[in-house]
Amino acid sequence: MNELVLSLMRSDDDIRPLLDQFEREHRCRVQVRTFAWNTGRDELVKIALNGKGADISEMGTSWCSSFISMEALRPFSPPEMSSLGGSSAFFPSSWKSGQLFGSERQFAIPWLAAIRVLYYRRDLLEKAGIDEKTAFGSSSQLTETLNRLQAAGIPIPLVLVTRNVIPPILHSLASWIWGAGGDLVSKDGTHMQLNRPETRAGIHAFFKLNQFLAPEARGLNPAQAEALFWKGEAAVSLSWQPPILAAIEKNADPKVLASLGVTTTPGVTFVGGSNLVVWRHVATAQETLAVELVRFLTSQQVQSTFNTSIGFFPTRPDVIQNPPFSNDVFHQILMDGLNSGRSFPTISRWAIVEDRLIHLLGLLWEDVLANPNSDIDAIISDQLEQLANLDSSRN
């Protein structure tokens, strides 16, 4: 009997019934290996270098370009892409994450999508005399909203993650940079853009949010930050979105759920998530079956059932446009974010750039929180200067 090895960045408990269906239909066995997000990329590097360990893998969207550059991934042929639905079947930013900059060859198929959102308490905005329609449209509007919440005596106007974990701070910061007209990498993909005035303006605006972080809202990981909001202690939370907002946080304070508002981040929303790839080392006899498993996992059927049980959205608009997703009260807001959002640049050295940025941004938050009255621009310059002139390399 044919056997495939699938590596996932999660437990296979939710997807095992679907894999059982695939096994029955194709008379094969699917063995699952699971990795944690914080160690997953290192595990995938081992697979790439050793040429064994998995046939198909789930891979973070921002990791794909590095593995494409390593020539470790098998490209999908035009007929295969057509059988998968082609580019039009997926959100544009998700689809582009499976290509290398300047090329249309597809090495990864979008599977799970996630965007950054702002949760907020409508009752607290009303208390501060704030119109939610104009409260979050831009970075400056968000700052004004938080100022007014603070002035109205709200003890914790804002909660966000300032410890570099998964997802890292960079995923949040990107929206502020893009919204200010800046970028991380030049249009031709060859140079960092950290010295551009627009990029620095976005970074400055993001880290100036520290003035709205109460002592108990500093240095938090995701679980701690989420808990503050859902327990009713914070007015606004910068967070990942879950797939079905009506089912979020069963233990949340009822008054939070009763007055819950959701909107995309100011600027341009970052779209992340994960893709599915087939490794180049897969035996020729297994290639067709491996591609078929990718087709199955990214199909309407699987995305409309599997994605309702985990904290990610489907990458297919035709799935989100139907129940249960379309029944969600915030459906259109999140659809807009997925349609108009951006992913990170798919350049060959992005992994190096991302790692260094993530590390330095963590240090930057430590400096800003430890010295709240210091010159933020000076702190930013000190921490990021060593990256500003990094050549991101042509592909």
Secondary structure as UniProt FT lines:
FT   STRAND          2..8
FT   TURN            13..15
FT   HELIX           16..26
FT   STRAND          28..34
FT   HELIX           37..50
FT   STRAND          56..60
FT   HELIX           61..63
FT   HELIX           64..69
FT   TURN            70..71
FT   HELIX           78..83
FT   TURN            84..85
FT   HELIX           87..89
FT   HELIX           92..96
FT   TURN            97..98
FT   TURN            101..102
FT   STRAND          109..121
FT   HELIX           122..127
FT   TURN            128..129
FT   HELIX           132..134
FT   HELIX           139..151
FT   TURN            152..153
FT   STRAND          158..159
FT   HELIX           169..179
FT   TURN            180..181
FT   TURN            187..188
FT   STRAND          191..192
FT   TURN            194..195
FT   HELIX           197..207
FT   HELIX           208..212
FT   HELIX           215..217
FT   HELIX           222..230
FT   TURN            231..232
FT   STRAND          236..240
FT   HELIX           245..247
FT   TURN            250..251
FT   HELIX           254..258
FT   STRAND          260..264
FT   STRAND          270..279
FT   TURN            280..281
FT   HELIX           284..297
FT   HELIX           300..306
FT   HELIX           307..309
FT   STRAND          313..314
FT   HELIX           317..320
FT   TURN            323..324
FT   HELIX           325..327
FT   TURN            329..330
FT   HELIX           331..340
FT   TURN            348..349
FT   HELIX           350..370
FT   TURN            372..373
FT   HELIX           376..388
//
